[in-house]
Amino acid sequence: MSALKPHQYDLRPTCASLICPDCKTWCPITGIQAKVQKLVPHHAGTAREDKAIRCSGSNRRVIVDVTYEAWSRLLETGSAEANGRRSARHHYKPLPAPARMTPVPVNAADALTSYREHLKKCRINNAVDRCGGTRRCADGARLAALYDQLQRTQPRRDREHQEDARVDALLTRYRVATATKNSAAEWAKHREDTLAVKKATAKRSGTTVEEANNACRIRPAETVSEFRGPGLPL
């Protein structure tokens, strides 16, 4: 048993066991307090999954040449070393800066400008693959093809833009006319309601009634005011 590592066997009297060298499974040890110790008979396969094949390590004799106290000290030493061991330092690579996206030209004029700017920068560069004469690099060929495509499709896109602008103008005129019509109807209704309120108020109001109502008079006690009946203003 001294040839095994401390975590590969257990010398506690209640659960004396070790890892079988043949099938690598934990097996109890019989007669731990006797003179002869052996591994109990066991199967090499997984229970209820593999066939019942008896392991060749069954009844193997175990020479217990390690005391319980020595085994406990070995476990404590290994645990202290594991706890004091520093974890590996992680080195993180810096995140690359986000790439600046070059705006894609949307019309032939912008594509031509981008192509000319590329030619100026590419001819200054001393790279082997650069624009010169009739030769074009990958970016130069891409910009040239884009300019040619936009140049050919520009009339069709102009017509589409004009049609979209016409439709937007018609929708705007329709919305304005609808809003104006609704506003005129609301204003007419508001005028009718105002006139109706004025007519209803004129029946129970007037300059004479207001002056009499606002006048401060001293009246004798237990007398009745003359403002009674249907002529009393609301």
C-alpha positions in Angstrom: 0.0 0.0 0.0 3.0 2.3 0.5 3.5 2.2 -3.3 0.1 3.9 -3.8 -0.7 7.6 -3.4 -2.5 8.7 -0.2 -5.7 9.6 -2.1 -5.9 6.2 -3.7 -6.7 4.3 -0.5 -8.6 4.9 2.8 -7.4 3.4 6.1 -10.3 4.4 8.3 -11.5 1.3 10.1 -15.2 1.9 9.2 -14.5 2.1 5.4 -11.1 0.6 4.7 -10.9 0.5 0.9 -8.6 1.3 -2.1 -8.7 1.8 -5.8 -8.4 -1.6 -7.6 -5.3 -1.5 -9.8 -7.1 -3.6 -12.5 -10.5 -2.0 -12.9 -9.8 1.4 -11.2 -12.8 1.2 -8.9 -13.1 1.6 -5.2 -13.2 -1.8 -3.4 -13.5 -2.6 0.3 -10.6 -4.3 2.1 -11.5 -7.4 4.3 -9.8 -8.2 7.5 -8.2 -4.7 8.0 -7.6 -5.6 11.7 -6.5 -9.2 10.9 -3.1 -10.5 9.8 -4.1 -11.0 6.1 -6.0 -8.3 4.2 -7.6 -8.9 0.8 -9.8 -7.1 -1.7 -13.4 -8.3 -1.7 -14.6 -10.0 -4.9 -16.1 -7.5 -7.3 -17.1 -7.1 -11.0 -15.2 -5.0 -13.5 -18.3 -3.6 -15.3 -20.8 -1.0 -14.4 -23.7 -2.2 -12.4 -26.9 -2.7 -14.4 -25.2 -1.6 -17.6 -22.4 -4.1 -18.4 -22.2 -7.9 -18.0 -21.2 -9.4 -14.7 -17.5 -10.0 -15.3 -15.5 -10.8 -12.3 -12.4 -8.6 -11.9 -9.1 -10.3 -11.8 -8.2 -8.2 -8.8 -10.8 -10.0 -6.6 -9.3 -11.6 -3.5 -6.0 -9.9 -4.2 -3.9 -9.7 -1.1 -3.1 -6.2 0.3 0.0 -5.6 2.4 -0.9 -2.7 4.7 2.5 -1.3 5.4 1.2 2.2 6.2 -0.2 3.2 9.6 -3.3 5.2 10.0 -1.4 8.2 11.6 1.1 8.3 8.7 -1.6 8.2 6.1 -3.5 11.1 7.9 -0.3 13.2 7.9 0.3 12.5 4.2 -3.3 13.7 3.5 -2.9 16.8 5.5 0.4 17.7 3.9 -1.0 17.2 0.4 -4.0 19.3 1.3 -1.8 22.2 2.6 0.3 22.1 -0.5 -2.7 22.3 -2.7 -4.2 25.2 -0.8 -0.9 27.1 -0.8 -0.4 26.6 -4.5 -1.0 29.8 -6.4 -3.3 29.7 -9.4 -1.9 30.2 -12.8 -1.8 33.8 -13.9 -4.0 34.6 -16.8 -2.7 36.8 -19.5 -5.4 38.5 -21.5 -4.7 39.9 -24.9 -5.9 43.4 -25.4 -9.1 43.7 -27.5 -8.4 45.0 -31.0 -9.7 48.4 -31.8 -12.9 48.4 -33.8 -12.4 48.7 -37.5 -13.4 51.9 -39.1 -15.9 51.1 -41.8 -15.5 53.1 -45.0 -18.8 54.4 -46.2 -20.0 52.7 -49.4 -20.7 55.3 -52.2 -24.4 55.5 -53.1 -24.1 57.4 -56.4 -21.7 57.6 -59.3 -20.2 60.9 -58.2 -19.2 59.6 -54.8 -17.8 56.4 -56.3 -15.7 58.4 -58.8 -14.3 60.5 -55.9 -13.5 57.5 -53.8 -11.8 55.8 -56.8 -9.6 58.9 -57.5 -8.6 59.2 -53.8 -7.6 55.5 -53.8 -5.4 56.0 -56.9 -3.5 58.8 -55.3 -2.8 56.8 -52.1 -2.1 53.6 -53.9 0.5 55.1 -56.3 2.4 56.7 -53.4 2.7 53.3 -51.7 5.7 51.2 -52.7 3.9 47.9 -52.4 4.2 45.4 -55.2 0.5 45.1 -55.8 -0.4 48.7 -56.5 -2.4 50.7 -59.1 -0.3 51.9 -62.0 -1.0 52.4 -65.7 -3.7 49.9 -66.6 -3.0 47.7 -63.6 -5.3 47.9 -60.6 -5.1 46.4 -57.2 -8.0 44.5 -55.5 -9.5 47.7 -53.9 -9.0 49.7 -57.1 -10.7 47.1 -59.2 -13.6 46.9 -56.7 -14.1 50.7 -56.8 -13.9 50.8 -60.6 -16.5 48.1 -60.9 -18.7 49.9 -58.4 -18.4 53.2 -60.3 -19.3 51.5 -63.5 -22.4 49.8 -62.0 -23.6 53.0 -60.4 -23.0 54.9 -63.7 -25.2 52.4 -65.6 -28.0 52.3 -63.0 -28.1 56.0 -62.2 -31.0 56.9 -64.6 -33.2 54.1 -63.2 -32.5 55.2 -59.7 -33.2 58.8 -60.5 -36.6 57.8 -61.9 -37.3 55.8 -58.7 -36.3 58.8 -56.5 -38.6 61.1 -58.5 -41.5 58.7 -58.2 -40.9 58.4 -54.4 -40.8 62.2 -54.1 -44.1 62.5 -56.1 -45.8 60.0 -53.9 -44.5 61.7 -50.7 -45.8 65.1 -52.0 -49.3 63.6 -52.7 -49.4 62.1 -49.2 -48.4 65.3 -47.6 -51.1 67.3 -49.5 -53.7 64.7 -48.5 -52.7 64.9 -44.8 -52.7 68.8 -44.9 -56.2 68.9 -46.6 -57.6 66.4 -44.1 -56.2 68.3 -41.1 -57.6 71.6 -42.5 -61.0 70.2 -43.1 -61.2 68.8 -39.6 -59.9 72.1 -38.1 -62.6 74.0 -40.0 -65.3 71.6 -38.8 -64.1 71.9 -35.2 -64.0 75.7 -35.4 -67.5 75.9 -36.7 -68.8 73.7 -34.0 -67.0 75.8 -31.4 -68.6 79.0 -32.7 -72.1 77.4 -32.6 -71.5 76.3 -29.0 -70.3 79.7 -28.0 -73.3 81.5 -29.5 -75.6 79.0 -27.8 -74.0 79.7 -24.4 -74.3 83.5 -25.0 -78.0 83.2 -25.8 -78.7 81.1 -22.8 -76.8 83.5 -20.5 -78.5 86.7 -21.9 -81.8 85.5 -20.6 -80.7 85.7 -17.0 -78.1 88.4 -17.1 -77.7 92.0 -18.1 -76.1 95.3 -17.0 -78.9 96.3 -14.6 -79.0 92.9 -12.9 -75.2 92.8 -12.5 -75.1 96.3 -11.0 -77.9 95.5 -8.5 -76.2 92.2 -7.6 -72.8 93.8 -7.1 -74.1 96.7 -5.0 -73.4 96.6 -1.2 -76.5 97.5 0.8 -77.2 97.4 4.5 -80.5 95.6 5.1 -82.4 95.3 8.4 -82.3 92.0 10.2 -84.9 89.3 9.2 -85.7 90.9 5.9 -85.9 89.2 2.5 -83.8 90.3 -0.5 -85.6 91.5 -3.6 -83.5 89.1 -5.7 -85.9 86.2 -5.7 -87.8 84.2 -8.3 -86.8 83.4 -11.9 -85.0 86.7 -12.4 -82.2 85.7 -10.1 -78.9 85.6 -12.1 -77.0 82.3 -12.0 
